[in-house]
């Protein structure tokens, strides 16, 4: 036999996919949990609530502590269609103010004639602070967002601004971004003045909280907000990476791609709402782009979540619901992409209905899966319920339908949802991996073909008429063959190489009983002992018999060999049969799909298993009319 050790054979590290999946899933779950616990830690910032009424905040008998921030929530003075500064108030150049609730849009403010103010326009907010006392040399202010451009003054000192403020649409440049400013601590009395203008969005004004405190306290608040958002994004990105890796290595796992897209759009949605990072990454991004990203992510995140849930928990409703939600999503996307922001913003209430319906649908499917005791369904159901409750709460709270002492809780809802997703994905991925392994095992065991069993029994019956003793020996070999073919629980189990060789010997005895001297078997085995996956070598022998020797007109021989090559073993089967067609050789070498047994589907299955388990390549050589040889180089694991 030709010296095989001179051949170039590719080997890689063994692939332990199920165990790696379990470890990665556990690591992801622990990582998300640790991030969540870190996000819940006490930042040291204390939030105080003082009484604001008639545009005045009185610090009498209250000394602002170094670590406290004040939420400037309550009734402010508001001057509609006036952009006023401190000098205007000093000289009396202002009319009687309206009363504005902060935080809220100015659309809810009633004018003197009893009608609500329009969304488009401009005005000035004013808060008079009295009896202020603080030992901090510098103070700070934190503004979440003001629609859609503003200037913020402490007395006559401009301390912060976003966009351009003006009295005409052409003079206004919107910029819907967070602002933080620091300034020398004012005296006992001062005015906080905010000029705001909006000609871009249907709702204007101070619609989110404003915080005031020492420089240290505002810094701590800013750090808390940014770190929590980064932690949430880190958890979501871990799921994105985990899901994409699964999809890359298992193209059929389309649910992983849907989950990755869901998390990506959740990141965009959360940041477009909190405006923490988008302007840091894209400082020149337009207001229109930010708002459109917000609205698009509002419909795309729940849409891909529906596709994801329908994929992992398929039901009779899946196809219909996918079509319905796809149509609605495309319609909303076209509307959000091509209609003016003035009109897009009017859709805020109706635009939330479809995403909430999609969330309700996913909850229903997860509940059905939980009822059927499907793995991971409890985590999906819990995460979806928490997400739905917190999103609904914040929609009602932000739009002032309810007044909740909890404030905005979307962060906690998204983080709990992310944690549940991480746990569920781990269980689901491990379960699908096990299912794939069990399916492959069933396929391999099905290779014990019924017609072979039928033919072997017919041969034994025929021999029993003339030679009962030989037929009894053949029955023993047949019993050994069946036992060794099914004597393993899963494909991760490694069996002694001797067990595989005994299976081949039993197969050889049964085939010779049928074909006599037409088929000869030769074994060239080094004295080594190690463990291999079951049915790795025997199907190659069967393939050589069926496709190599049976079509041959004369007798043929099959050689099974095992050679030691350092820390590896060289396993192979060669025959002197008719050889393989060029088309089949090409498909095997290029890992193309083989669809029929006549082309050698069993051979391709072995090649796939070899790549999955060892990262090794099945080598095939063949010459028409002279025979074929199939061999592999694998590490000798479990050497005795």
N, C-alpha and C positions, 0 to 999 in steps of 0.2 A: 504493500500500500504506500502511496506517495506520502512523503513526510509532511504532516499537516502543520507542524509548529512554525513553518516558514511563512504561512499565509498571514495576511493582515486581517485581523478581526477586531471590530469595534466593540468595546465594553465600557459601560458606565456604572455609576453607583446604583445599587438596587433601589427600586421604587417601592416605598411602603406607604402608598397613598392613603389607605384608611386610617392608619395610625397618625400620619402627618395631618390629615384632615381633623382628627379628633384633637390633636395638640393645638393646631392653629385656631380651631373654634374655641377651645378653652381659653387660649391666650387672648383672643379677641374679646370674649366675654369679661374676663378679669380686667383687661385694659379699659373697657368702657365703664365698668363698675368703679374702678379707681378714679377715673376722670370725673365721674358723677359725684363721688364722695368728696373729691377735691373741690369741685365747683360749689358744693353746699357748705364748705367751711366758712367760719365767721371771718369776714374781711376786716372787722374792726370799725367799720363805718356805721354810725348810728343815725337813723333818720328821725327827725323831730317834726311834728305837725303843729304849727301855730295857726292861730285864727286870723284869716284874712277877710276883711269886710270893708265894703265901700272904698276899695282901692287903698287900704292902709294896713300895714303890718306893724304892730306895736310890741317892742321887746321889753316893755316895762316888767320888772321883776323876773326877767329871764336872761341868763347869761349864756350865750352860745359857747358850747364847749369846743375844744380843739378838734375833736373827732366827729362832731355832729354836722349833718347837712340838713337844711330846711327845705322841705318841699313847698314851693311858692304856689300852692293850690288854693283857690278861693276866688273871691270877687275882686277884679281889677277895674280901674277906670279904662274906658275905651272911647276913642275919638274917631268916628267914622269919616273917611275921606279927608283926613288931616294928617300930615306928617309933621309932628311937633317935636321941638327940642326943649331943653331946660329954659332957654331964654324966652321962649314963647309962653311958658307957664309963668315965668317971673313977671312978664309984661302983660299978662292977662289976655294973650292972643289965642284964646281957645273958647270953645262953646261948652255948654253943659255936657258932661260925659254920659255915655251909656254905661251899663254895668255888664261886664263880660266875665263869664266863668272860665277859669283856667285850671286844667286843660279842657278845651273844647274848641270846635270850629266857630268862627264868627257867624256862620250861617244860622246858628241858634240864637243869636242876639236879636232882640226886638228893637226896632227903631221907635221913635216917638209916635208914629202913626200906627204902631202895633204890628207891623209886618216884619218878617224875618229879613235880615240883611242878605244880599246876594253873595254868592261865592267869590265873584270877581270884584276886585277893588283894592283899597288900601286903607290904612288906619294906624292909630298909635295906641299902644297899651301903656298904662302908667301905674306903678305901685309906689306909694309913699311909705318909707321906713322910718320909724320913730324909736328913740331910746335904745339904739343899737349899741351893744357893748361886746367887745371881743379883744382878747389879748394877742391874737395872731396879727403879725405885721402885714400879711397879705391875705386877701380874700379871693374866692373863686366862684364861678358860676358855670353850671352845666346845662346846656340846652339840647334836648333830644332832637327836636326838629320843629321848625315853624314854616307853615306853608304860605308862600314858597320862597320868599327872600326876606331878609330882615337886617336891621341895625339895632344894636343893643348899647344903651348908654347907662352909665352910672353918673347921675347929674349931667354935666355937660361933657363928660369924658367918654368917647367911643371906645368900648372895650371888645366888641366882637361884631362880626357881620358875615352874612352868607348871601352870595349873589348880588344883584343891584336892585335897589329900591327906588321906585318912581311913581308918578301919578298917571302915566300913560303906558299902555302895553309895550310900545316900542322902547321905552326907557327902562323897562324891568327885565332883569335876567334871573330866571328862577334857579335856585340851587337848594335842593332839599337834603341838607346834610346836618350832622351833629356838630355842635360848637362848644368849646371849652375855653374860658378866658380867665386870666388872673390879673389882679390890680391891687394897688395899695388899699388897705382897709379904710373905708369911708368913715366919716365922723358919726356922731350919734344920730343924725338925721340926714337922709339922702333920698333921691328919687331914682327908681329903676324904670327906664323908658325904653320901650321896644317899638320901633317903626317896622311895620310889616306891609308887604304888597303881594298881591296874587292876581295874575291874569292868565294863569296856565292851567289851573286845576279847579274843579267845581267847588271845592271846599277850601277855605283859607283860615288863617289864624294860628293861635298857639294850641295845637291839638295834642301835645304831649307834655310831660312833666318838666318843670324847671327847678333846678336845685341850686341852693346858695349855701356857702360855708367857708371855712378856712381853706387855704391852699392845700394843706395836708389832707383834709377831709375830701375835697373835690378830687385830688389826685387818687385817693384811695377808692372813691366811687368810680372814677374812670378806669382804674386798673381792674376793679371788680367786673365792670361791664365788658371790657375787652377780653379779659382772661376767661370769663364764662363763655363768651361767644367762641373764642378760639378752642376751648375745650370741647364745646358742642361740635364745632366743625371738625376737630380732630377725630372725634368718635364717628361722625358720619363719613369722613374720608377713609377711616379704617375699614368701614363696611364697603365703601366704594371699591377700594383696592382689593379687599378680600373677594368681593363678588366678581370683579373683572378678571382676577387671576383664575377663578373657577371657570368663568366663561371662556377664557383663552385656551385652557387645557381641556375643557369639555364644551365644545361648540353647541352641543345639544342642550346645554343648561341655559336656555334663553331666559329663564326666570332670574338668573343671576344678573344678566344685563339689565332687565327691568328694574331690579332692586337698586343697582348702581345708579341708574338714571333717576330713580325716585329720590335717592339721597342727594344727588348733585343738585336737583331742582329745589330740594328742601334747604340746602345751603344758600342758594341764590335768593329764595323767598325770605329766609330769616334775615339775611344781610340787607336786602332791599327794604325790609321793614325797620331794621335797627340802624342802618346807615353807618356801620362801624368800620367796614373794610373797603367797600366798593370805591370810595373816593380816595383811599390810600393807594389802592392798586391802580385805579384809573382816575387820576386827579382832574382830567379835562372832560370826563364823561358828562353828557348832557342830562338835563332833568328829564327830558322825554325818554331817554334810554333807560334811566333808572326806574321810572314808573312803568314802562312797558315790560322791563325785566320782572318787576314785582307782579304785574298782572299775569304775564305768561307763566311764571313759575307757580302761581296760584292754581292754574288749571292743569299744568303738566305734571306737577308732583303727584297729585291724587290720581291722575290718569294712568301714569306708569305703575302706581301702586295697585290699581285695579287689574292691569295686565299681569302684574306679578302674582297677586293672590289667585287670579283665575288660572295661572300656569301651575302653581304648586298645589292648589286644591281645585282641580277641574270638576265642573258640574255641567248639567244640561243647560244652565243659563249662561255659561261662559261665552260662547260664541255670540249670542244675541246681545249680551251686555257690552262685549267688546265693540261691536258694531255701533251700538247706540252711543256709548261714551266717546268713541272715536269721532263720530259725526259732530257731537256737541263740542268736543275739544278743538277740532279743526275750525268750526264756525267761530268760536271764541278767539282762537289764535289769529284768524284773519281780521277779526274786529280789533283786537288789541294791537296788531301790527300796523294796520293801514288807516285806522280812523284817528282823527285828532284827539289829543289827550283830554281836551275839554269834554268830548263825548265819552271817551273811555272811562274817565273818572266817574261819570254819572252811573255807570254800571256796577258800582261797588257792591250794592246790596244783592242785586240779581246774580252778579258774578260769583258770589259766595255760595249760592244755592247748589249749583252743579257739583263743586268740590265736596260740599257737605253730603250730598246724595251719594257721591262716589265713596266717601268714607263710610257712610251707613251701609252701602252695598258690601264693602269689604268686611265690615263687622259681621254682617249676616253670613257671608261665606265662611269666615273664620269660626263663627258659632256652629254652623253645620259641621265643619271639619272637627271641631272639638266634641260635638255630640257623637261623631263617628270614631272618636279616640285616635285621630290621626296625629302622628308625632309632630311636636312643635306648635300645634294649633293653639294650645293654652297661652303660649307666649305671644303669638300673633294677635289673639283675641284681646289679651290684656293691653298690649301696646296700642292697638287700634282704638280701643275704648278710651284709654287715657288721652290719646291724641285728639280724638273727636271731642271729648269733654273740654279739654283746655282750649282748643281752637274755637269752639262755640262760645265758651266763656269770654275769651278775648275779643271776639267779634262783637258780642253784645256789650262788653265793657268799653271798648274803644269807641263804639258808636253811641255810647251813653244810653243804651236801652236799659242796662242795669248799672247800679253803683256797687261795685264789689270791693270790700276791704283788702282783698288779695292782690289787687292791681293786675298787671299783665303776668300771666303764668305760662305763656307759650314755651319759654325756655325749659321749664321743668317738664312740661308735657312732651316736648320733642326729645328731651334727654331720656325720659322713661320709655318713650316709643323706640328710641335708638337702642337702648339696653335690651328691650324685649326682642327687637329685630336681631340683634347680635346673638342672643340665646337661641332664638328660633332657627336662625340660619345655621348655627352649629349643629343642632339636632337634625335639621332637615338635610343638610349636606352629608352628614354621617349616615343617615338613613338611606339616602339615595345611592351613596357609595356602596353600602351593604346590599341594597337591592340589585345594583348593577353586578356586584360580585356574585350574588346568588343566581342571577340570570345567566351569567357566563358559565357558572358551574353546571347549571341545568343544561346549557347548550353542549358543554363538553361531555357530560354524561349521556346526552342524547346521541353522541357519536357512536355509542355502542348500538350499532344499527340493527333494527329488527330482522332485516334480511340475513345479516351475518349469523344471528342467533338461530334463525330458521334453517339456514344451510348447514350450520355446525351440527345441529340436532339431527338433520336428515342424514348427514355423513355418519354420525355415531350409530343411528338406527340401522343404516345399511351395513356397517361393519359388524354390528352385533349379531347379524344372521350367520356370519361365517366365523367371526373371531370374538366371542363374548368377553374374553379376558382383556383384549385390546380396547373394546368398547367401554369396559369399566374404567380403564386407565384414562381414556379420553373424557369420560364423564367427570373424573376427578380434575383433569386439566380444565374442563369447561367450568367446573365449580370454582376453581382458583381464579380463572379469568373473570368471572362475574364478580367475585368477592373483591378482587383487587381493583376492578373498574369502579366500584361504588364505595370503597372503604375509605372515604374521607369526607369531612364535614364542610369544608370551604376551601377556596383556592389559596388562602393565606397559609393554610396548613402545609408544611413541608413533610414529604414522605422519604424514607430511605431509598437511595438509588436502587438497592437490591429489590425493593418492592416493584419498581417500574420495570426492571429487567425480568422479574418473574412473570409479570403481566405479559411482556413481549414473548417470553418463552412459551407461555400457555397459548398465546395467539398463534405462534409459529407451529406448535404441535397440531392445533385444530386446522390450520390452513393446509398443512402437509397431509392431514387425513383426507382432505377434500381433493387436493391436486397431485398428491404423490410426489414423484421426482421432478415434476415441472417447476417446483419452487424449492430452493435450498436456502437455509439460513446459516449465517456464519457470525460468531460473536468474538470480537477482539477487545477484551476488557482488561485494563490495568487494575492492579490490586489496590483500589482506593474505595473509600466509603464516605459518602456525604449525603445531603438531603436536597431534594428538588421539589418543585410544585408537581402535583399529580397530573398525569396525562400530558406530559411535555414531550416525551420521546415516542411513546407507543403510536400516536396518530401519524407520526412520520413513517413508521414501519408499515402501517396500514395503507398510507398514501402510496408508498412504493409498490406494494402488492397490487393495489387496484389500478393505478395509473401507469405503473412501470412494467410489471411482469405479466399481468393478465393479457394485455393486448399483444404480447410478444408470441411469435409462432412457436419457438422452441423453449427449452428450459432456461431458467434464470436464477440468479443468486442475489440475496440481500445480505449486506454486511452491517452489523450494528457494532459501533466502536465507542469506547470511552477511554480517553487518554489524559494523563495528568500533564498540565502545562503550568508549572510553578504553583501559584495559589489558586489557579483556575483549572477547570475540567473542560476538555473538548469532547462534546457529544455529537455523534453524527450517524447518519444512515445513508448508505449508497447502494445502488442497484445497477445491474447491467441490462436494464429494460429498454423501452423504446424512446426514452427521453421526454423532455417537456417541450410543448410548443413555445415558439419565441414570444407569442403574445402573453402567455401566462408568466414567463420569466420576466418580461418587461413590467407587468403589473405588480409582481412581488417585489422586484427591486425598487420600484417607484412608489410603493405603498398605495397602489390604486385598488379600488374595490373590485373584488371577485365575487360574482353573484351565483355561481353554480358549482356543484360538486365536481362536475367534469373538468372544471378549470382549476380545481384545487383549493376550494374554500377552506378546507381543514388546514391546509398548509398556511394560508394567510392568517387564520385564527391563531396558530402557534406563533407566527411572527409577531402578531399584535400582543399576545401575552408576554412574549420575551421582552418586548420593548417596555411594557408596563411594569413588569416585575424587576427586571435587571437593567433596563436601559440598554440592552444588547441588541445586536442585529442578527437575524437569521440569514445565514449565507447559503446560496443556492448556485450550483453549477450543473449544467446539463448539456449533453451532446446528442443530437438526433440519431437514433439507432444504436447508441453506445451506452446510454444510461444516464442517471442523475445522482447527485450527491447533495444532501442537506445537512448542515452542521451548525453548531453554536458554541461559543465560549462563555462559560458562566463561572462565577466565584464558587468555590467549594465551601458552602455554608453548612454549619452543623457537622463538621468533620468529626468522626468518632475516633 
